[in-house]
Amino acid sequence: MRFIFKPVAMTLLLAAACTAYGAGGGEMPSRPMGGMSSSAPTPEDQALSSYNAGVRDVEKADDLAADAARQTDASRQAKGLGKAKDKYSRALKEFTHATNLNASMYQAWNYVGYTNRKLGNYDAALTAYDHALRLKPDYAEAIEYRGHAYLGLNRLNEAKDAYLALFGGNRKLAAQLLTAMQAWVGDHRSNPAGVEAPAVEAFASWVSERSAIASQTASLTREGASARW
Protein backbone atom coordinates (compact mmCIF):
# COMPACT_ATOMS: atom_id res chain seq x y z
CA MET A 1 0.00 0.00 0.00
CA ARG A 2 1.30 3.41 -0.79
CA PHE A 3 0.68 4.60 2.77
CA ILE A 4 -0.81 3.41 6.01
CA PHE A 5 -1.79 5.68 8.91
CA LYS A 6 -0.58 3.90 12.04
CA PRO A 7 -2.70 3.90 15.21
CA VAL A 8 -1.15 5.47 18.30
CA ALA A 9 -3.07 4.30 21.36
CA MET A 10 -6.62 4.38 19.96
CA THR A 11 -6.19 7.42 17.71
CA LEU A 12 -5.97 7.44 13.91
CA LEU A 13 -3.22 9.76 12.76
CA LEU A 14 -4.63 11.64 9.80
CA ALA A 15 -1.30 12.72 8.37
CA ALA A 16 -0.33 13.28 4.73
CA ALA A 17 1.66 10.12 4.13
CA CYS A 18 0.80 9.36 0.51
CA THR A 19 3.26 8.15 -2.11
CA ALA A 20 2.71 6.69 -5.55
CA TYR A 21 -0.82 5.34 -5.29
CA GLY A 22 -3.65 4.73 -2.83
CA ALA A 23 -6.10 6.87 -0.90
CA GLY A 24 -5.91 9.13 2.12
CA GLY A 25 -6.51 7.03 5.22
CA GLY A 26 -5.82 3.54 6.43
CA GLU A 27 -7.06 0.94 8.85
CA MET A 28 -8.45 2.22 12.13
CA PRO A 29 -8.01 0.43 15.44
CA SER A 30 -11.10 -1.38 16.68
CA ARG A 31 -12.68 0.11 19.74
CA PRO A 32 -12.76 -1.98 22.93
CA MET A 33 -16.19 -3.37 23.70
CA GLY A 34 -17.62 -2.12 26.96
CA GLY A 35 -19.66 -4.20 29.38
CA MET A 36 -20.37 -7.87 28.75
CA SER A 37 -18.46 -9.65 26.03
CA SER A 38 -21.77 -10.72 24.47
CA SER A 39 -22.78 -7.12 23.75
CA ALA A 40 -23.95 -6.67 20.18
CA PRO A 41 -21.73 -4.43 18.04
CA THR A 42 -23.07 -0.94 17.45
CA PRO A 43 -23.61 0.45 13.93
CA GLU A 44 -20.41 2.46 14.44
CA ASP A 45 -18.50 -0.75 15.25
CA GLN A 46 -19.92 -2.45 12.18
CA ALA A 47 -19.01 0.57 10.05
CA LEU A 48 -15.46 0.40 11.36
CA SER A 49 -15.24 -3.29 10.52
CA SER A 50 -16.48 -2.69 6.96
CA TYR A 51 -14.11 0.24 6.58
CA ASN A 52 -11.08 -1.79 7.62
CA ALA A 53 -12.09 -4.66 5.33
CA GLY A 54 -12.31 -2.16 2.49
CA VAL A 55 -8.87 -0.76 3.28
CA ARG A 56 -7.37 -4.23 3.05
CA ASP A 57 -9.04 -4.75 -0.33
CA VAL A 58 -7.73 -1.41 -1.57
CA GLU A 59 -4.21 -2.33 -0.51
CA LYS A 60 -4.45 -5.55 -2.51
CA ALA A 61 -6.02 -3.77 -5.48
CA ASP A 62 -3.30 -1.12 -5.53
CA ASP A 63 -0.62 -3.81 -5.45
CA LEU A 64 -2.32 -5.69 -8.30
CA ALA A 65 -2.66 -2.52 -10.37
CA ALA A 66 0.98 -1.59 -9.79
CA ASP A 67 2.10 -5.08 -10.77
CA ALA A 68 -0.06 -4.98 -13.91
CA ALA A 69 1.49 -1.66 -14.91
CA ARG A 70 4.92 -3.32 -14.83
CA GLN A 71 3.86 -6.15 -17.16
CA THR A 72 5.09 -6.05 -20.74
CA ASP A 73 2.78 -8.83 -21.88
CA ALA A 74 -0.65 -7.43 -22.80
CA SER A 75 -2.61 -10.49 -21.68
CA ARG A 76 -0.90 -10.58 -18.29
CA GLN A 77 -1.47 -6.87 -17.88
CA ALA A 78 -5.17 -7.21 -18.71
CA LYS A 79 -5.51 -10.13 -16.29
CA GLY A 80 -3.84 -8.16 -13.50
CA LEU A 81 -6.01 -5.11 -14.12
CA GLY A 82 -9.10 -7.30 -14.07
CA LYS A 83 -8.14 -8.68 -10.67
CA ALA A 84 -7.47 -5.16 -9.41
CA LYS A 85 -10.88 -4.03 -10.65
CA ASP A 86 -12.56 -6.86 -8.79
CA LYS A 87 -10.80 -5.82 -5.57
CA TYR A 88 -11.71 -2.16 -6.06
CA SER A 89 -15.35 -3.16 -6.63
CA ARG A 90 -15.35 -5.26 -3.47
CA ALA A 91 -13.74 -2.43 -1.50
CA LEU A 92 -16.32 0.05 -2.81
CA LYS A 93 -19.11 -2.13 -1.42
CA GLU A 94 -17.40 -2.22 1.98
CA PHE A 95 -16.89 1.55 2.11
CA THR A 96 -20.43 2.23 0.93
CA HIS A 97 -21.71 -0.08 3.67
CA ALA A 98 -19.58 1.81 6.19
CA THR A 99 -21.06 5.17 5.16
CA ASN A 100 -24.57 3.73 5.35
CA LEU A 101 -23.89 2.68 8.93
CA ASN A 102 -21.97 5.81 9.93
CA ALA A 103 -22.60 8.74 7.60
CA SER A 104 -20.10 10.93 9.47
CA MET A 105 -17.08 8.71 8.65
CA TYR A 106 -15.33 11.08 6.26
CA GLN A 107 -12.43 8.65 5.76
CA ALA A 108 -14.87 6.09 4.31
CA TRP A 109 -16.38 8.73 2.02
CA ASN A 110 -12.89 9.52 0.78
CA TYR A 111 -12.35 5.85 -0.05
CA VAL A 112 -15.75 5.68 -1.78
CA GLY A 113 -14.37 8.42 -4.00
CA TYR A 114 -11.05 6.69 -4.50
CA THR A 115 -12.49 3.31 -5.47
CA ASN A 116 -15.05 4.91 -7.77
CA ARG A 117 -12.26 6.85 -9.47
CA LYS A 118 -10.20 3.70 -9.92
CA LEU A 119 -13.25 2.10 -11.54
CA GLY A 120 -13.66 5.06 -13.89
CA ASN A 121 -16.73 6.46 -12.14
CA TYR A 122 -15.46 10.03 -11.94
CA ASP A 123 -18.76 11.79 -11.27
CA ALA A 124 -19.55 9.41 -8.43
CA ALA A 125 -16.03 9.93 -7.11
CA LEU A 126 -16.51 13.70 -7.06
CA THR A 127 -19.77 13.34 -5.17
CA ALA A 128 -18.05 11.22 -2.52
CA TYR A 129 -15.07 13.57 -2.20
CA ASP A 130 -17.41 16.53 -1.84
CA HIS A 131 -19.23 14.68 0.94
CA ALA A 132 -15.95 13.94 2.75
CA LEU A 133 -14.97 17.60 2.50
CA ARG A 134 -18.30 18.80 3.82
CA LEU A 135 -17.61 16.68 6.90
CA LYS A 136 -13.96 17.77 7.14
CA PRO A 137 -13.19 20.80 4.95
CA ASP A 138 -9.42 20.66 5.60
CA TYR A 139 -9.07 16.97 4.67
CA ALA A 140 -6.05 17.33 2.39
CA GLU A 141 -6.17 13.78 1.04
CA ALA A 142 -9.70 14.31 -0.29
CA ILE A 143 -8.67 17.63 -1.83
CA GLU A 144 -5.81 15.93 -3.66
CA TYR A 145 -7.85 13.00 -4.90
CA ARG A 146 -10.68 15.25 -5.98
CA GLY A 147 -8.03 17.00 -8.07
CA HIS A 148 -7.20 13.66 -9.72
CA ALA A 149 -10.90 13.16 -10.48
CA TYR A 150 -11.08 16.62 -12.03
CA LEU A 151 -8.17 15.65 -14.27
CA GLY A 152 -10.00 12.49 -15.29
CA LEU A 153 -12.93 14.63 -16.39
CA ASN A 154 -10.66 17.25 -18.05
CA ARG A 155 -11.95 19.90 -15.64
CA LEU A 156 -8.64 21.67 -15.65
CA ASN A 157 -9.52 24.89 -13.83
CA GLU A 158 -10.89 22.94 -10.89
CA ALA A 159 -7.80 20.71 -10.90
CA LYS A 160 -5.70 23.89 -10.70
CA ASP A 161 -7.75 25.11 -7.75
CA ALA A 162 -7.18 21.80 -5.97
CA TYR A 163 -3.43 22.12 -6.48
CA LEU A 164 -3.35 25.71 -5.22
CA ALA A 165 -5.40 24.75 -2.16
CA LEU A 166 -2.82 22.07 -1.33
CA PHE A 167 0.25 24.12 -2.17
CA GLY A 168 -0.15 26.46 0.78
CA GLY A 169 -0.65 23.75 3.37
CA ASN A 170 0.54 20.38 2.17
CA ARG A 171 3.41 20.51 -0.30
CA LYS A 172 3.80 16.73 -0.40
CA LEU A 173 0.27 16.11 -1.62
CA ALA A 174 0.50 19.13 -3.90
CA ALA A 175 3.60 17.59 -5.50
CA GLN A 176 1.75 14.34 -6.08
CA LEU A 177 -1.10 16.13 -7.80
CA LEU A 178 1.40 18.10 -9.88
CA THR A 179 2.98 14.82 -10.99
CA ALA A 180 -0.45 13.61 -12.11
CA MET A 181 -0.92 16.86 -14.00
CA GLN A 182 2.38 16.36 -15.80
CA ALA A 183 1.27 12.85 -16.75
CA TRP A 184 -2.04 14.26 -18.01
CA VAL A 185 -0.17 16.70 -20.23
CA GLY A 186 1.99 13.92 -21.67
CA ASP A 187 -1.03 11.72 -22.37
CA HIS A 188 -3.11 14.48 -23.97
CA ARG A 189 -0.32 15.77 -26.14
CA SER A 190 -0.22 12.40 -27.86
CA ASN A 191 -3.99 11.85 -27.64
CA PRO A 192 -6.07 15.00 -26.95
CA ALA A 193 -9.14 12.87 -26.14
CA GLY A 194 -11.65 15.66 -26.66
CA VAL A 195 -9.46 18.50 -25.36
CA GLU A 196 -8.39 21.06 -27.92
CA ALA A 197 -4.64 21.33 -28.48
CA PRO A 198 -4.43 25.01 -27.37
CA ALA A 199 -6.09 24.08 -24.07
CA VAL A 200 -3.61 21.25 -23.56
CA GLU A 201 -0.67 23.59 -24.21
CA ALA A 202 -2.08 26.32 -21.97
CA PHE A 203 -2.42 23.80 -19.16
CA ALA A 204 1.07 22.46 -19.88
CA SER A 205 2.45 25.99 -19.54
CA TRP A 206 0.66 26.46 -16.21
CA VAL A 207 1.96 23.13 -14.92
CA SER A 208 5.50 24.07 -15.98
CA GLU A 209 5.24 27.42 -14.19
CA ARG A 210 3.93 25.80 -11.02
CA SER A 211 6.70 23.22 -11.13
CA ALA A 212 9.29 26.00 -11.33
CA ILE A 213 7.68 27.87 -8.42
CA ALA A 214 7.58 24.71 -6.33
CA SER A 215 11.28 24.09 -6.99
CA GLN A 216 12.23 27.67 -6.20
CA THR A 217 10.33 27.72 -2.92
CA ALA A 218 11.08 24.17 -1.76
CA SER A 219 13.70 25.40 0.71
CA LEU A 220 11.07 27.56 2.43
CA THR A 221 9.02 24.53 3.49
CA ARG A 222 9.65 22.54 6.65
CA GLU A 223 10.64 19.55 4.53
CA GLY A 224 13.02 21.65 2.46
CA ALA A 225 14.63 23.22 5.50
CA SER A 226 15.17 19.81 7.05
CA ALA A 227 16.81 18.53 3.87
CA ARG A 228 19.52 21.19 4.08
CA TRP A 229 20.79 19.93 7.44
Secondary structure as UniProt FT lines:
FT   STRAND          7..8
FT   TURN            9..10
FT   STRAND          11..12
FT   TURN            37..38
FT   HELIX           43..70
FT   HELIX           74..101
FT   TURN            103..104
FT   HELIX           106..118
FT   TURN            119..120
FT   HELIX           122..135
FT   TURN            137..138
FT   HELIX           140..152
FT   TURN            153..154
FT   HELIX           156..167
FT   TURN            168..169
FT   HELIX           171..190
FT   TURN            193..194
FT   HELIX           197..216
FT   HELIX           218..220
FT   HELIX           222..227
//
